Amino acid sequence: MALAVAYLSAAMVVYALLARRLRTTALTSAIFFAGLGLLAGDMGLGIMTQPTDSEPVKLVLEITLAVVLFADAAATSSTSLLRERFLPLRLLVIGLPLSILAGWGVALLLLPGLALWEAALVGAILAPTDAALGEAVISNPRVPALVRDGLSVEGGLNDGLALPFITVFLALAVTANGGASTVAPIEAFVRAIVLSGALGIAIAWATARLLLLAKDRGWSEPGWQPIALLAVVALAYVSADALQGSGFIAVWAAGATTGAVARGRLTGVGDFLAKLSELLTSISFLLFGALFLGPAIEHATWERVGYALISLTLVRMVPVAVALIGTKLSRPTVVYVGWFGPRGLASLIFAGVVVENELPGASPIVNVVMLTVGLSIVLHGISAWWGAERYANWFERAASENPDLPEAVASPPVSMRRGIRQHEPPDAG
């Protein structure tokens, strides 16, 4: 354990020394930490191996996802989401369900060992995207703001929106397998959406209002405001979990409520959550590389690798193209938005939920999810900077020839987590 902690700590120090220099290279933080994790695992040095008690690892991953869900939802403004013709609404309302449906269908074809609802779980688990895995895609200031903001908002919200599908499919899969599901599918949906959402909203609204009141009266210290919001994350999660709801949905609803009530009014909250999310995500990707990616590679089959590749391409890109029909966006934009839908942290944790319920198809589900995330980290990471630059070059030429290009329509800036500065060009020095 001591050697594993020392290895993780050294990885953090090395990345801190090189972070600015690596920003304009293909070596993203996700590739860096997942790669070091793979090196430390059973396929490499054997420093970090699968523990006999998986609870600590599970706890780290779940805490990370909870913080990320809260931070993403809190940073996303409803005005950006609902802006006329704005990308996120189409990607979330049309693209996300179609991606789940497409992933479900392809899983039935390529993964024949899975039952109907297990295949549906694969589609839903791999539908959420994590735009931060291809940082340059949404941080390059030469890429039109409409596209950057659209991908950022989509990545911040679709993991929370995929959760109801996963909850219902999981309950149906357990029931179809003859298992004793703790709640019926309809009750699971009500508990996950209505009850968990209401809990998250109530806890966050009350806390945010009290924090603002205390701030206005000079009672509170600014440094404690972010700590209070972390307490909201924990309280929302455990309250929903205790009532057999979804802790993640409660946290997501709490984040959205906090953003609506107190966005920009509490000192240092955004930066604190961004840095904490970045730290926890880096640790999670190192654990992913060490504990999960190696076994997934060892047990990979051509069918599973094929599914992973199709999931990252057709299953994402075709629904995006359908969702953007009627927007008059150019083909390069549709391809850019369709390709840059990386799979990340949310898919990893959602796969763990399947394992907990001991489904017959749990092993192939986890394997294909881990392979897809691993391929996404590499393929989206190495193509992010090059793709953003190439698309930006096209956009500048096209906008000079046609000032009324839909992509050139100004959109409001969107706050993003994990320390990305949307309008700050990379420092080449």
N, C-alpha and C positions, 0 to 999 in steps of 0.2 A: 504493500500500500504506500509506504513512504517513497519508494522509487517511482511509483506511478504519479504521485503528487509532485515530486521533483521534476519529472518529465513534463507534466502539464504546465508547471510554473515556468520552466525554461522555454517552452513553446510560446507562452504569453510574452515573455521578455523579448524573445527573438522577433516576434511579429510586431511588437511595439517599436522596436528599433527600425523596422523596415516598412512599416505600414504606408507611409506617404510615398515611398519609392515604388511600392507594389501597386499603387492605385491605377497606374496606366499600363499595367502588364496583364497577361492572361492568368497570373497567379492570384486568384481572388482569396479572400480570407477563408471561404468555405473549402476551397481546394487545399489551401495551406494546412488547415487544422484537420480536415478529414484525411489528408495524405499522411500527416504525422501520426494520426491515430492508427491508420492501417499499418504503418511502420512499427508502431508499438504493440500491435496485436499479435495473435497467434501465427499469422503469416509472416511476421517480421521478427522483432526482437523479443517478443514474449513478455514485455514489461507490463502490459495491461491485458489481462485475460478475463474471460467471462467469470464473474464472481458467483460463488455458491448462493449468495443471497442477492437477488437482483433488485430488491426494494430501494437501496440508495440510488442506483442508477435511474430507476423509474422515477424516483422523487425529483432528481435533478432535471430530467427531461420534462416532467409535468410542470414543475415550477417555471421552467424556461418558457414553455408554451403559454402558460397562464399570464406571465408578465408580457410576453410579446402580443398576445391577443388584446390585453388591456391597453398597451401602448399604441398599437395600431388603431384600435377603435377610437381611442381618445384623440388621436392626431387627425382623424378624418372628419372634415367638415361636411355637413349635409348640403351646403350650398354648392360645393364642388361635385358631390354625388348627383344632385338633382339638376345641375345646369343643363340647359337644353342641348341635346345631341352629345352630351359629354360621355366619353367612352365607358366609364365604370358601370353606369346603369345598364347599358346593353350587354357588357361582358358578364355582369352578375346575374341579371334577370333572364337573359337568353343563353349566353355562352356557357355559364356554369352548369345549368341543368342538362344542356345538350352534351357537354363534356362527360358528365356522369353517365348519361345514357349510352354514349359512344364507348366509354371505357367498359361499361357493363357488357355491351354486345361483343366487343373484342375479347374480353375475358372469357366469355362463354365459348368462343371459337378457338382460342389459343390455349386456354387453361382448362381442359376438359374434366379434370379431377374436382373442380369446384362445383358446388350446388348453385342453384339459381340465385339465392340471396347472398351467398358468399361472393359470387361474381359481381353482384351489385355493390358489395362492400369495396371491392378492389377499385371499381370505377369512382366511387364517392371518396375513398381515401386519397386517391391520386388526382382528384380534381383541383384542390386548392393550389394556388401558386405562391411563390415567395420571391418577389421582385428583387429583394436585397441580395439574392445569390448572384445576380448579374448587375452589380452596382453601377457600372458605367452606363447601362441602359437607361437608368432613370436619373443619373446625376450629370450626364453630359449636357452642358448648357446649350449646345448647338442642336440638340434634338428638340423638336417643337414641344412647348409646354403642354399642349393638349395631350400628346402621346405620353410624355413622362408622368404627368399627373394621373392620367388614366390608368397606366400600369401600376403606379404606386397605390392608388386608392383600391384598385381591384385586389392587389396582393394583400392589402391590409384588412379587407373585409371578407374575402371568399372562404377563408378557413373557418370563420364563425358561421357563415351561411351554409357550409357543407355539413356542419355538425348535425342538424336535424335529420338529414338524409342518412348519415352514418348511424345515428341512434335508432331510427326506425328499421333500417336494413339489418342491423345487428339483432334487434329483438325478433324480427321475422326469421333470421337465420337460426337463432337459438331455438325458436319454437318449431321450425320445420325439421330441425335435427332431433326433436323429441326431448330437448333439454328443458329444464325448469327455469324459464325466464322469470326474473323477479317481478316483472310487470308485462302486461300485454302490449302489443305494438302501439295501439291507440293511446293507452295510458302512458307509455314511454314517450310518445310524441308530446303529450300534454305536459308531462313532468319536465321534459327537456326544454320545451319552448316556453310555455305559459308560466309554469311555476318558477323555473330557473331564471327566465328572463325577468319576471316580476321581482324576484329576490335581488338580482343584480341591480336593477333600476332603483329599487327602494333604498338599498344600502348605499349606493353611490350618490344618489340625489341628496339623501340626508347628510352624508359626510361632506360632500362638496359644498352644500349650503352652509353647514356649520363652519367649515374651513374659511369660506369667504367672509362670514360674519366675524369670526375671530380675527381674520386679517384686517378687516376694516376697522375694528375696534382696538387693534394693536395688541391683541392678547397672544398671538402665536409667533413662533420663530420661523422664518422662511425655510430654514434647513430641515424643519420637521414636516413641512407640507408634503414632500415626496414620500416620506416614511408613512404618513397617514394614508396615502393612496396605495402603498404596498399592503397596508393592513386591510384596505378595501378589497384588494385582490384576494387575499387569504380568506377574509370573512365571507365574501361572495362564493368562493369555491367550496369551502367546507360546509356552508349552509345548504347549498344546492345538493351537494353530495350526501349530506345527512338525510335529506328528504328524497333520495333516490332519483334526483334530477341530474342535470349535466352541469358540473362545476365549470367547464370551459365556456358554455353558453352564458352562464351567470356572470363570469368574468368579462366576456365580450360585451354583454349588455351593460355591465358596470362601466367599462371603458367608454362606450358610446355616450352614456349618460354623463359621465364626468366631463367629457369633451364638450358636450352641449351646454353644460351648466357653467364650467369654469375654465374653458380653453383660453390660455393667454393671461389669465388673471391670478394664477398662483406662481410664485417665484421659483424658477429653476426646475420645475417639474418635467418639462419636455426633455431637457438635456439629461436629467438624471435617468429618466426612463429609457432614453435612447442608449446611453452608455451601459446601463445595466442589461438591457436587451442584447446589446452587442457582446458583452462579456459572457452572458449565459449561453448565447447562441454559439459562440466560439467553443466553449467547453463542450456543449452538446455535440457539435460536429466532430470534435476530437474523440469523444466517446463513441459516436456512430462509426467512425473509421476503425476504432480499435475493437469494438465488441460486436458490431452488426454487419459491417460491410465485408469483412473477411469471410465469415460463414456464408453470407449470401453469394459471394463469388465461388466458394468451394462447392456449393450445392446448386449452382446455376445450370439451367437447361436451355437449349435453343429456343424452346417455346417461351420461357420466361424472359430471356433476353430480347426476343422478338416483341413480346408484349411491351417491355419497357421502352423500346425504340418507337413503337407505334404510339404509345401513350404520350411520349414527348413531342410527337409530330402530328399525325393525322387526328388523334383523339383531341388534341388541343387546337390545332390550326383550322380544321374544318368548322367546328362550332364557332370559332372566332369570326371566320369569314361569313358564316350565316348571320351571326349577331350584328355584323357591321353592314349588312345589305341596306341600302337606302341612305347611308351616311355620306356618300360621294367621296369617301376617303380613297386615296390612290392605292394601287396594288402594292407598292413597296411598304406603305404604312400597314396594310392588312397583314402582310407577311411578317413585318417587324413585330407587330403586336402578337401575332399568332405564335411565332417562334419563341419569343421571350416570355415564357410562362414556366419558370423553373419550379420543380417540386422540392420541398425542403422540410423544415422542422415539423410542421403540422402533420404531414403524412407519416413521419416517423412515430410520433406519439399516438396517432390514430391506429396505426398497426398494432401497437402495444395493447390497445383496448381489445382487439380481436383475440390476442393471446390469452388475456385474462378470462375470456368467456369459453375457452377450450373448444372452439369449433373444430370439426374434422379437417377443414381446409386451412387452419391457422398457419401451418408451416409454409405452404406455397404462397399464401397471401403475404405473409411477412417477407418471404424471400423476394417476391416480385416487387414489393414496395421498396425494399432496401436497394435492389438493383436499379430501379428507376430513379431513386433519389441519388444514388452514386453516379449514374450516367449523367443525370441532370447537372450535378455539381461540376462535372468535368466539361460536358458539352456546352452548357450555357455559360460557364465561367470563361472558357477559352475563347468563346465567340462574342462575349459581351463588348469588350472595348473595340474590337475590329468591326463588329456589326453596328455599334452606335456611330462610329466614325463614318462608315460607308453610308449609312442611312442619312446622317447629318449632311454629308456632301450632296446626296441626291436632293434632300429637302431644300438646301440653299439654292441649288440650280433651279429647281422647280418653282420655288417661291419668287425668284427673280423674274422668271418668265410669266408667272401667273400670281399676282398679289392676292387674288381672291381664293387661293388654294385653301380648302377646308382645314388642313392641318395648321395653317398659319393663324387661325382664329385664336386670339389670346384667351387664356384661362387663368383662374386665380392660382397662386402658388399653394402647394400642399405641403404641410409639415410632414416629415418622414422620420421614422425611428432609425436606430442604429447609427446615429451620427452622420448620416448622409446630408450634405448641404446641396440643395437642389440647384441653386444658381451660382455656385462657386466653382470656377474652373479648376481642374487639377493643377497642383503645383508641380511644375516640371523640375524644380530645383532640388 
